[in-house]
Amino acid sequence: MAIKKKQLLPVAELDRGFIHPKTEVQVIVSYFQAGRICDYITDKWGWNTLLDMLHDFSRDEDTAAVVRKELKMEPAEFDKQFVASVEAATKTMVDGFEAWQKGAKRVAEAAGKKDYDAVIREGTPIRDLYPDYVEAASVYELLAEAYLAKGDKPAAIDELERYVHKGGRNPESIKSLAAELAAANRKKEAADVLDRLNFIYPMDPELHQRLGALWFEAGNASGAVREFKAVVARSPIDPPRRTTTWRAPTS
């Protein structure tokens, strides 16, 4: 809605969105905008330019001066080009936002009633109206649950992979994807998925057990040792048993 109402702040004033927000959601919008600006600069000028800008900021140089120095343009011109890129990239989401809101509610209600046929029928077109949404009750997760209930594991894996690719962070959904990948004998991919979870919620001993066993089976001894050390560091009641309960091979 901020994009639709043209409420993104000029880059030279973006700090204000964090420090002195004028609306209750402006901080969230500013985080979104700041992240997109970093991506935009990296894509167009390269990571080293973004790194140079960080060094400039560490010397307390103001944003407008840094933009002129490193990007060789006026902040107003940067804003024009950046906003155009954001509007092009989010056009489907912005135009379909109200339809997505209504449709996502219907899909969630159908999931609550365990009407999995309705979830599958309505979920896919709604999902694609706002593919970046991976927060609570994301359509990806509801579709995966429906497909698993119908016994269609490949489709469930596909939805959860889409969810992870878009930045989904629900530990249970990520572990579910890893379990389904492992069951499908895609153990290297399962290990990669769990390894990503380490950066989201590293305090889960079950995660480290599973990942350690997968790395062990894949011949990644150093990775397995790292994960089993993490299990032991959590002070389990029976350390030897706890590090081998997820069917890790003995040799």
ChimeraX commands (.cxc) that place a marker at each C-alpha (Angstrom):
marker #1 position 0.00,0.00,0.00 radius 0.5
marker #1 position 2.95,2.34,0.67 radius 0.5
marker #1 position 4.15,1.76,-2.88 radius 0.5
marker #1 position 0.66,2.26,-4.29 radius 0.5
marker #1 position 0.23,5.53,-2.36 radius 0.5
marker #1 position 3.80,6.62,-3.27 radius 0.5
marker #1 position 4.85,6.85,0.38 radius 0.5
marker #1 position 8.44,5.62,-0.02 radius 0.5
marker #1 position 10.85,8.20,1.39 radius 0.5
marker #1 position 13.61,9.92,-0.61 radius 0.5
marker #1 position 16.91,8.14,-0.01 radius 0.5
marker #1 position 18.39,11.25,1.63 radius 0.5
marker #1 position 15.56,11.19,4.19 radius 0.5
marker #1 position 15.27,7.45,4.75 radius 0.5
marker #1 position 16.77,7.60,8.25 radius 0.5
marker #1 position 13.68,9.59,9.29 radius 0.5
marker #1 position 11.53,6.53,8.57 radius 0.5
marker #1 position 13.32,4.66,11.35 radius 0.5
marker #1 position 13.87,7.46,13.86 radius 0.5
marker #1 position 10.82,9.69,13.43 radius 0.5
marker #1 position 8.11,7.59,11.72 radius 0.5
marker #1 position 4.92,9.45,10.87 radius 0.5
marker #1 position 2.73,6.35,10.66 radius 0.5
marker #1 position 2.58,3.13,12.69 radius 0.5
marker #1 position 3.93,1.05,9.81 radius 0.5
marker #1 position 6.57,3.43,8.48 radius 0.5
marker #1 position 9.42,1.64,10.28 radius 0.5
marker #1 position 8.45,-1.63,8.58 radius 0.5
marker #1 position 8.16,0.10,5.20 radius 0.5
marker #1 position 11.56,1.73,5.73 radius 0.5
marker #1 position 13.18,-1.63,6.45 radius 0.5
marker #1 position 11.67,-2.93,3.21 radius 0.5
marker #1 position 12.86,0.11,1.29 radius 0.5
marker #1 position 16.37,0.02,2.78 radius 0.5
marker #1 position 16.75,-3.64,1.88 radius 0.5
marker #1 position 15.57,-3.03,-1.67 radius 0.5
marker #1 position 17.98,-0.08,-1.99 radius 0.5
marker #1 position 20.89,-2.31,-0.96 radius 0.5
marker #1 position 19.83,-4.93,-3.52 radius 0.5
marker #1 position 19.38,-2.27,-6.20 radius 0.5
marker #1 position 22.82,-0.75,-5.61 radius 0.5
marker #1 position 24.47,-4.18,-5.54 radius 0.5
marker #1 position 22.79,-5.22,-8.80 radius 0.5
marker #1 position 23.53,-1.97,-10.64 radius 0.5
marker #1 position 26.88,-0.84,-9.19 radius 0.5
marker #1 position 28.25,-3.97,-7.53 radius 0.5
marker #1 position 28.91,-5.14,-3.98 radius 0.5
marker #1 position 32.16,-3.16,-3.72 radius 0.5
marker #1 position 30.27,0.09,-4.24 radius 0.5
marker #1 position 27.88,-0.78,-1.43 radius 0.5
marker #1 position 30.87,-1.64,0.75 radius 0.5
marker #1 position 32.47,1.73,-0.06 radius 0.5
marker #1 position 29.22,3.42,1.00 radius 0.5
marker #1 position 29.31,1.57,4.32 radius 0.5
marker #1 position 32.83,2.87,4.92 radius 0.5
marker #1 position 31.62,6.39,4.11 radius 0.5
marker #1 position 28.79,6.07,6.61 radius 0.5
marker #1 position 31.25,4.90,9.27 radius 0.5
marker #1 position 32.92,8.31,8.90 radius 0.5
marker #1 position 29.57,10.05,9.56 radius 0.5
marker #1 position 29.13,11.27,5.99 radius 0.5
marker #1 position 25.50,12.09,5.23 radius 0.5
marker #1 position 23.45,10.03,2.81 radius 0.5
marker #1 position 23.12,12.66,0.10 radius 0.5
marker #1 position 26.90,13.19,-0.01 radius 0.5
marker #1 position 27.56,9.44,-0.12 radius 0.5
marker #1 position 25.13,8.97,-3.02 radius 0.5
marker #1 position 26.81,11.74,-4.99 radius 0.5
marker #1 position 30.28,10.40,-4.21 radius 0.5
marker #1 position 29.78,6.69,-4.85 radius 0.5
marker #1 position 26.89,6.55,-7.35 radius 0.5
marker #1 position 27.85,9.70,-9.27 radius 0.5
marker #1 position 24.33,11.08,-9.36 radius 0.5
marker #1 position 22.04,13.38,-7.43 radius 0.5
marker #1 position 19.84,11.75,-4.77 radius 0.5
marker #1 position 16.71,12.90,-6.61 radius 0.5
marker #1 position 17.80,11.05,-9.76 radius 0.5
marker #1 position 18.58,7.94,-7.71 radius 0.5
marker #1 position 15.08,8.13,-6.19 radius 0.5
marker #1 position 13.51,8.37,-9.63 radius 0.5
marker #1 position 15.33,5.32,-10.96 radius 0.5
marker #1 position 14.95,3.28,-7.77 radius 0.5
marker #1 position 11.22,3.90,-7.38 radius 0.5
marker #1 position 10.67,3.01,-11.04 radius 0.5
marker #1 position 12.44,-0.32,-10.51 radius 0.5
marker #1 position 10.44,-1.09,-7.35 radius 0.5
marker #1 position 7.13,-0.23,-9.00 radius 0.5
marker #1 position 7.95,-2.46,-11.98 radius 0.5
marker #1 position 9.02,-5.36,-9.75 radius 0.5
marker #1 position 5.97,-5.15,-7.48 radius 0.5
marker #1 position 3.26,-4.24,-10.02 radius 0.5
marker #1 position 1.50,-7.61,-9.79 radius 0.5
marker #1 position 1.47,-7.47,-5.99 radius 0.5
marker #1 position 0.35,-3.84,-5.80 radius 0.5
marker #1 position -2.39,-4.21,-8.39 radius 0.5
marker #1 position -3.67,-7.46,-6.89 radius 0.5
marker #1 position -3.24,-6.66,-3.22 radius 0.5
marker #1 position -6.91,-6.30,-2.30 radius 0.5
marker #1 position -7.83,-9.46,-4.20 radius 0.5
marker #1 position -4.97,-11.26,-2.45 radius 0.5
marker #1 position -6.19,-10.16,0.98 radius 0.5
marker #1 position -9.68,-11.53,0.36 radius 0.5
marker #1 position -8.43,-14.70,-1.31 radius 0.5
marker #1 position -5.82,-15.46,1.35 radius 0.5
marker #1 position -8.53,-15.19,4.00 radius 0.5
marker #1 position -10.70,-17.69,2.12 radius 0.5
marker #1 position -7.77,-20.11,1.76 radius 0.5
marker #1 position -6.96,-19.85,5.48 radius 0.5
marker #1 position -10.60,-20.49,6.38 radius 0.5
marker #1 position -10.69,-23.53,4.08 radius 0.5
marker #1 position -7.50,-24.85,5.69 radius 0.5
marker #1 position -9.06,-24.40,9.12 radius 0.5
marker #1 position -11.98,-26.55,7.99 radius 0.5
marker #1 position -9.58,-29.09,6.45 radius 0.5
marker #1 position -11.23,-28.51,3.08 radius 0.5
marker #1 position -8.00,-29.33,1.27 radius 0.5
marker #1 position -9.57,-29.45,-2.19 radius 0.5
marker #1 position -10.66,-25.83,-1.77 radius 0.5
marker #1 position -7.20,-24.86,-0.49 radius 0.5
marker #1 position -5.57,-26.36,-3.58 radius 0.5
marker #1 position -8.17,-24.99,-5.97 radius 0.5
marker #1 position -7.98,-21.41,-4.72 radius 0.5
marker #1 position -4.50,-21.32,-3.24 radius 0.5
marker #1 position -2.31,-21.29,-6.33 radius 0.5
marker #1 position -3.77,-18.21,-8.08 radius 0.5
marker #1 position -3.89,-16.36,-4.75 radius 0.5
marker #1 position -0.28,-17.32,-3.97 radius 0.5
marker #1 position 0.91,-15.87,-7.25 radius 0.5
marker #1 position -0.77,-12.52,-6.63 radius 0.5
marker #1 position 1.64,-11.88,-3.75 radius 0.5
marker #1 position 4.50,-14.39,-4.08 radius 0.5
marker #1 position 6.73,-12.57,-1.57 radius 0.5
marker #1 position 4.35,-13.12,1.36 radius 0.5
marker #1 position 5.94,-15.69,3.69 radius 0.5
marker #1 position 4.65,-14.54,7.07 radius 0.5
marker #1 position 1.99,-16.18,9.25 radius 0.5
marker #1 position -0.53,-18.33,7.34 radius 0.5
marker #1 position 1.37,-18.04,4.08 radius 0.5
marker #1 position -0.40,-19.70,1.17 radius 0.5
marker #1 position 2.75,-21.76,0.48 radius 0.5
marker #1 position 2.46,-23.45,3.89 radius 0.5
marker #1 position -1.30,-23.95,3.59 radius 0.5
marker #1 position -0.88,-25.51,0.14 radius 0.5
marker #1 position 1.91,-27.78,1.39 radius 0.5
marker #1 position -0.29,-28.93,4.27 radius 0.5
marker #1 position -3.14,-29.63,1.84 radius 0.5
marker #1 position -0.93,-31.57,-0.57 radius 0.5
marker #1 position 0.51,-33.67,2.26 radius 0.5
marker #1 position -3.02,-34.44,3.48 radius 0.5
marker #1 position -3.90,-35.57,-0.06 radius 0.5
marker #1 position -0.75,-37.72,-0.29 radius 0.5
marker #1 position 0.88,-35.60,-3.00 radius 0.5
marker #1 position 4.36,-35.26,-1.50 radius 0.5
marker #1 position 6.12,-33.91,-4.64 radius 0.5
marker #1 position 3.64,-31.02,-4.80 radius 0.5
marker #1 position 4.11,-30.36,-1.07 radius 0.5
marker #1 position 7.88,-30.28,-1.52 radius 0.5
marker #1 position 7.48,-27.85,-4.42 radius 0.5
marker #1 position 5.41,-25.47,-2.30 radius 0.5
marker #1 position 7.81,-25.58,0.62 radius 0.5
marker #1 position 10.78,-25.03,-1.69 radius 0.5
marker #1 position 9.02,-21.96,-3.08 radius 0.5
marker #1 position 8.42,-20.82,0.50 radius 0.5
marker #1 position 12.09,-21.20,1.48 radius 0.5
marker #1 position 13.30,-19.57,-1.75 radius 0.5
marker #1 position 11.16,-16.52,-0.99 radius 0.5
marker #1 position 12.65,-16.23,2.48 radius 0.5
marker #1 position 10.22,-18.20,4.64 radius 0.5
marker #1 position 11.50,-18.54,8.21 radius 0.5
marker #1 position 9.06,-20.84,10.03 radius 0.5
marker #1 position 11.33,-23.52,11.59 radius 0.5
marker #1 position 8.63,-26.20,11.53 radius 0.5
marker #1 position 7.93,-25.67,7.83 radius 0.5
marker #1 position 11.63,-25.73,7.02 radius 0.5
marker #1 position 12.13,-28.95,9.01 radius 0.5
marker #1 position 9.10,-30.44,7.28 radius 0.5
marker #1 position 10.68,-29.69,3.90 radius 0.5
marker #1 position 13.96,-31.27,5.00 radius 0.5
marker #1 position 12.15,-34.39,6.20 radius 0.5
marker #1 position 10.27,-34.78,2.92 radius 0.5
marker #1 position 13.45,-34.24,0.89 radius 0.5
marker #1 position 15.29,-36.83,2.96 radius 0.5
marker #1 position 12.43,-39.31,2.53 radius 0.5
marker #1 position 12.63,-38.71,-1.23 radius 0.5
marker #1 position 16.36,-39.57,-1.07 radius 0.5
marker #1 position 17.31,-35.96,-1.76 radius 0.5
marker #1 position 19.52,-35.87,1.31 radius 0.5
marker #1 position 22.04,-33.29,0.10 radius 0.5
marker #1 position 19.18,-30.85,-0.51 radius 0.5
marker #1 position 17.68,-31.74,2.87 radius 0.5
marker #1 position 21.00,-30.93,4.55 radius 0.5
marker #1 position 21.23,-27.61,2.72 radius 0.5
marker #1 position 17.73,-26.69,3.90 radius 0.5
marker #1 position 18.55,-27.50,7.54 radius 0.5
marker #1 position 21.87,-25.68,7.28 radius 0.5
marker #1 position 19.93,-22.55,6.32 radius 0.5
marker #1 position 17.79,-23.03,9.42 radius 0.5
marker #1 position 20.93,-22.64,11.51 radius 0.5
marker #1 position 20.88,-18.96,10.58 radius 0.5
marker #1 position 17.22,-18.59,11.62 radius 0.5
marker #1 position 16.90,-20.60,14.83 radius 0.5
marker #1 position 20.13,-22.31,15.94 radius 0.5
marker #1 position 18.86,-23.28,19.42 radius 0.5
marker #1 position 16.97,-26.40,18.28 radius 0.5
marker #1 position 18.82,-29.62,19.27 radius 0.5
marker #1 position 16.66,-31.71,16.92 radius 0.5
marker #1 position 17.85,-29.55,14.03 radius 0.5
marker #1 position 21.48,-30.24,14.88 radius 0.5
marker #1 position 20.84,-33.98,15.31 radius 0.5
marker #1 position 19.17,-34.25,11.91 radius 0.5
marker #1 position 21.71,-32.09,10.11 radius 0.5
marker #1 position 24.61,-33.93,11.76 radius 0.5
marker #1 position 23.24,-37.28,10.63 radius 0.5
marker #1 position 22.67,-36.02,7.07 radius 0.5
marker #1 position 26.17,-34.56,6.86 radius 0.5
marker #1 position 27.56,-37.85,8.25 radius 0.5
marker #1 position 25.78,-39.86,5.58 radius 0.5
marker #1 position 26.98,-37.46,2.90 radius 0.5
marker #1 position 30.61,-37.85,4.03 radius 0.5
marker #1 position 30.84,-34.32,5.39 radius 0.5
marker #1 position 32.69,-35.24,8.58 radius 0.5
marker #1 position 33.54,-31.70,9.63 radius 0.5
marker #1 position 29.92,-30.61,9.20 radius 0.5
marker #1 position 28.66,-33.62,11.18 radius 0.5
marker #1 position 31.14,-32.96,14.00 radius 0.5
marker #1 position 30.05,-29.31,14.15 radius 0.5
marker #1 position 26.39,-30.25,14.47 radius 0.5
marker #1 position 26.93,-33.02,17.03 radius 0.5
marker #1 position 29.08,-30.65,19.09 radius 0.5
marker #1 position 26.14,-28.25,19.06 radius 0.5
marker #1 position 23.90,-31.01,20.47 radius 0.5
marker #1 position 26.38,-31.78,23.24 radius 0.5
marker #1 position 26.75,-28.07,24.02 radius 0.5
marker #1 position 23.04,-27.97,24.84 radius 0.5
marker #1 position 23.80,-30.31,27.80 radius 0.5
marker #1 position 21.59,-33.30,26.90 radius 0.5
marker #1 position 20.91,-35.91,29.59 radius 0.5
marker #1 position 22.60,-38.66,27.58 radius 0.5
marker #1 position 25.12,-37.03,25.14 radius 0.5
marker #1 position 26.27,-40.21,23.31 radius 0.5
marker #1 position 22.73,-41.42,22.74 radius 0.5
marker #1 position 21.38,-37.99,21.81 radius 0.5
marker #1 position 23.94,-37.57,19.04 radius 0.5
marker #1 position 23.02,-40.85,17.35 radius 0.5
marker #1 position 19.27,-41.13,17.71 radius 0.5
marker #1 position 18.50,-39.93,14.19 radius 0.5
marker #1 position 19.79,-43.15,12.59 radius 0.5
marker #1 position 23.29,-41.95,11.84 radius 0.5
marker #1 position 25.33,-44.83,10.36 radius 0.5
marker #1 position 28.11,-46.23,12.51 radius 0.5
marker #1 position 30.68,-46.51,9.74 radius 0.5
marker link #1:1,2 radius 0.2
marker link #1:2,3 radius 0.2
marker link #1:3,4 radius 0.2
marker link #1:4,5 radius 0.2
marker link #1:5,6 radius 0.2
marker link #1:6,7 radius 0.2
marker link #1:7,8 radius 0.2
marker link #1:8,9 radius 0.2
marker link #1:9,10 radius 0.2
marker link #1:10,11 radius 0.2
marker link #1:11,12 radius 0.2
marker link #1:12,13 radius 0.2
marker link #1:13,14 radius 0.2
marker link #1:14,15 radius 0.2
marker link #1:15,16 radius 0.2
marker link #1:16,17 radius 0.2
marker link #1:17,18 radius 0.2
marker link #1:18,19 radius 0.2
marker link #1:19,20 radius 0.2
marker link #1:20,21 radius 0.2
marker link #1:21,22 radius 0.2
marker link #1:22,23 radius 0.2
marker link #1:23,24 radius 0.2
marker link #1:24,25 radius 0.2
marker link #1:25,26 radius 0.2
marker link #1:26,27 radius 0.2
marker link #1:27,28 radius 0.2
marker link #1:28,29 radius 0.2
marker link #1:29,30 radius 0.2
marker link #1:30,31 radius 0.2
marker link #1:31,32 radius 0.2
marker link #1:32,33 radius 0.2
marker link #1:33,34 radius 0.2
marker link #1:34,35 radius 0.2
marker link #1:35,36 radius 0.2
marker link #1:36,37 radius 0.2
marker link #1:37,38 radius 0.2
marker link #1:38,39 radius 0.2
marker link #1:39,40 radius 0.2
marker link #1:40,41 radius 0.2
marker link #1:41,42 radius 0.2
marker link #1:42,43 radius 0.2
marker link #1:43,44 radius 0.2
marker link #1:44,45 radius 0.2
marker link #1:45,46 radius 0.2
marker link #1:46,47 radius 0.2
marker link #1:47,48 radius 0.2
marker link #1:48,49 radius 0.2
marker link #1:49,50 radius 0.2
marker link #1:50,51 radius 0.2
marker link #1:51,52 radius 0.2
marker link #1:52,53 radius 0.2
marker link #1:53,54 radius 0.2
marker link #1:54,55 radius 0.2
marker link #1:55,56 radius 0.2
marker link #1:56,57 radius 0.2
marker link #1:57,58 radius 0.2
marker link #1:58,59 radius 0.2
marker link #1:59,60 radius 0.2
marker link #1:60,61 radius 0.2
marker link #1:61,62 radius 0.2
marker link #1:62,63 radius 0.2
marker link #1:63,64 radius 0.2
marker link #1:64,65 radius 0.2
marker link #1:65,66 radius 0.2
marker link #1:66,67 radius 0.2
marker link #1:67,68 radius 0.2
marker link #1:68,69 radius 0.2
marker link #1:69,70 radius 0.2
marker link #1:70,71 radius 0.2
marker link #1:71,72 radius 0.2
marker link #1:72,73 radius 0.2
marker link #1:73,74 radius 0.2
marker link #1:74,75 radius 0.2
marker link #1:75,76 radius 0.2
marker link #1:76,77 radius 0.2
marker link #1:77,78 radius 0.2
marker link #1:78,79 radius 0.2
marker link #1:79,80 radius 0.2
marker link #1:80,81 radius 0.2
marker link #1:81,82 radius 0.2
marker link #1:82,83 radius 0.2
marker link #1:83,84 radius 0.2
marker link #1:84,85 radius 0.2
marker link #1:85,86 radius 0.2
marker link #1:86,87 radius 0.2
marker link #1:87,88 radius 0.2
marker link #1:88,89 radius 0.2
marker link #1:89,90 radius 0.2
marker link #1:90,91 radius 0.2
marker link #1:91,92 radius 0.2
marker link #1:92,93 radius 0.2
marker link #1:93,94 radius 0.2
marker link #1:94,95 radius 0.2
marker link #1:95,96 radius 0.2
marker link #1:96,97 radius 0.2
marker link #1:97,98 radius 0.2
marker link #1:98,99 radius 0.2
marker link #1:99,100 radius 0.2
marker link #1:100,101 radius 0.2
marker link #1:101,102 radius 0.2
marker link #1:102,103 radius 0.2
marker link #1:103,104 radius 0.2
marker link #1:104,105 radius 0.2
marker link #1:105,106 radius 0.2
marker link #1:106,107 radius 0.2
marker link #1:107,108 radius 0.2
marker link #1:108,109 radius 0.2
marker link #1:109,110 radius 0.2
marker link #1:110,111 radius 0.2
marker link #1:111,112 radius 0.2
marker link #1:112,113 radius 0.2
marker link #1:113,114 radius 0.2
marker link #1:114,115 radius 0.2
marker link #1:115,116 radius 0.2
marker link #1:116,117 radius 0.2
marker link #1:117,118 radius 0.2
marker link #1:118,119 radius 0.2
marker link #1:119,120 radius 0.2
marker link #1:120,121 radius 0.2
marker link #1:121,122 radius 0.2
marker link #1:122,123 radius 0.2
marker link #1:123,124 radius 0.2
marker link #1:124,125 radius 0.2
marker link #1:125,126 radius 0.2
marker link #1:126,127 radius 0.2
marker link #1:127,128 radius 0.2
marker link #1:128,129 radius 0.2
marker link #1:129,130 radius 0.2
marker link #1:130,131 radius 0.2
marker link #1:131,132 radius 0.2
marker link #1:132,133 radius 0.2
marker link #1:133,134 radius 0.2
marker link #1:134,135 radius 0.2
marker link #1:135,136 radius 0.2
marker link #1:136,137 radius 0.2
marker link #1:137,138 radius 0.2
marker link #1:138,139 radius 0.2
marker link #1:139,140 radius 0.2
marker link #1:140,141 radius 0.2
marker link #1:141,142 radius 0.2
marker link #1:142,143 radius 0.2
marker link #1:143,144 radius 0.2
marker link #1:144,145 radius 0.2
marker link #1:145,146 radius 0.2
marker link #1:146,147 radius 0.2
marker link #1:147,148 radius 0.2
marker link #1:148,149 radius 0.2
marker link #1:149,150 radius 0.2
marker link #1:150,151 radius 0.2
marker link #1:151,152 radius 0.2
marker link #1:152,153 radius 0.2
marker link #1:153,154 radius 0.2
marker link #1:154,155 radius 0.2
marker link #1:155,156 radius 0.2
marker link #1:156,157 radius 0.2
marker link #1:157,158 radius 0.2
marker link #1:158,159 radius 0.2
marker link #1:159,160 radius 0.2
marker link #1:160,161 radius 0.2
marker link #1:161,162 radius 0.2
marker link #1:162,163 radius 0.2
marker link #1:163,164 radius 0.2
marker link #1:164,165 radius 0.2
marker link #1:165,166 radius 0.2
marker link #1:166,167 radius 0.2
marker link #1:167,168 radius 0.2
marker link #1:168,169 radius 0.2
marker link #1:169,170 radius 0.2
marker link #1:170,171 radius 0.2
marker link #1:171,172 radius 0.2
marker link #1:172,173 radius 0.2
marker link #1:173,174 radius 0.2
marker link #1:174,175 radius 0.2
marker link #1:175,176 radius 0.2
marker link #1:176,177 radius 0.2
marker link #1:177,178 radius 0.2
marker link #1:178,179 radius 0.2
marker link #1:179,180 radius 0.2
marker link #1:180,181 radius 0.2
marker link #1:181,182 radius 0.2
marker link #1:182,183 radius 0.2
marker link #1:183,184 radius 0.2
marker link #1:184,185 radius 0.2
marker link #1:185,186 radius 0.2
marker link #1:186,187 radius 0.2
marker link #1:187,188 radius 0.2
marker link #1:188,189 radius 0.2
marker link #1:189,190 radius 0.2
marker link #1:190,191 radius 0.2
marker link #1:191,192 radius 0.2
marker link #1:192,193 radius 0.2
marker link #1:193,194 radius 0.2
marker link #1:194,195 radius 0.2
marker link #1:195,196 radius 0.2
marker link #1:196,197 radius 0.2
marker link #1:197,198 radius 0.2
marker link #1:198,199 radius 0.2
marker link #1:199,200 radius 0.2
marker link #1:200,201 radius 0.2
marker link #1:201,202 radius 0.2
marker link #1:202,203 radius 0.2
marker link #1:203,204 radius 0.2
marker link #1:204,205 radius 0.2
marker link #1:205,206 radius 0.2
marker link #1:206,207 radius 0.2
marker link #1:207,208 radius 0.2
marker link #1:208,209 radius 0.2
marker link #1:209,210 radius 0.2
marker link #1:210,211 radius 0.2
marker link #1:211,212 radius 0.2
marker link #1:212,213 radius 0.2
marker link #1:213,214 radius 0.2
marker link #1:214,215 radius 0.2
marker link #1:215,216 radius 0.2
marker link #1:216,217 radius 0.2
marker link #1:217,218 radius 0.2
marker link #1:218,219 radius 0.2
marker link #1:219,220 radius 0.2
marker link #1:220,221 radius 0.2
marker link #1:221,222 radius 0.2
marker link #1:222,223 radius 0.2
marker link #1:223,224 radius 0.2
marker link #1:224,225 radius 0.2
marker link #1:225,226 radius 0.2
marker link #1:226,227 radius 0.2
marker link #1:227,228 radius 0.2
marker link #1:228,229 radius 0.2
marker link #1:229,230 radius 0.2
marker link #1:230,231 radius 0.2
marker link #1:231,232 radius 0.2
marker link #1:232,233 radius 0.2
marker link #1:233,234 radius 0.2
marker link #1:234,235 radius 0.2
marker link #1:235,236 radius 0.2
marker link #1:236,237 radius 0.2
marker link #1:237,238 radius 0.2
marker link #1:238,239 radius 0.2
marker link #1:239,240 radius 0.2
marker link #1:240,241 radius 0.2
marker link #1:241,242 radius 0.2
marker link #1:242,243 radius 0.2
marker link #1:243,244 radius 0.2
marker link #1:244,245 radius 0.2
marker link #1:245,246 radius 0.2
marker link #1:246,247 radius 0.2
marker link #1:247,248 radius 0.2
marker link #1:248,249 radius 0.2
marker link #1:249,250 radius 0.2
marker link #1:250,251 radius 0.2
view
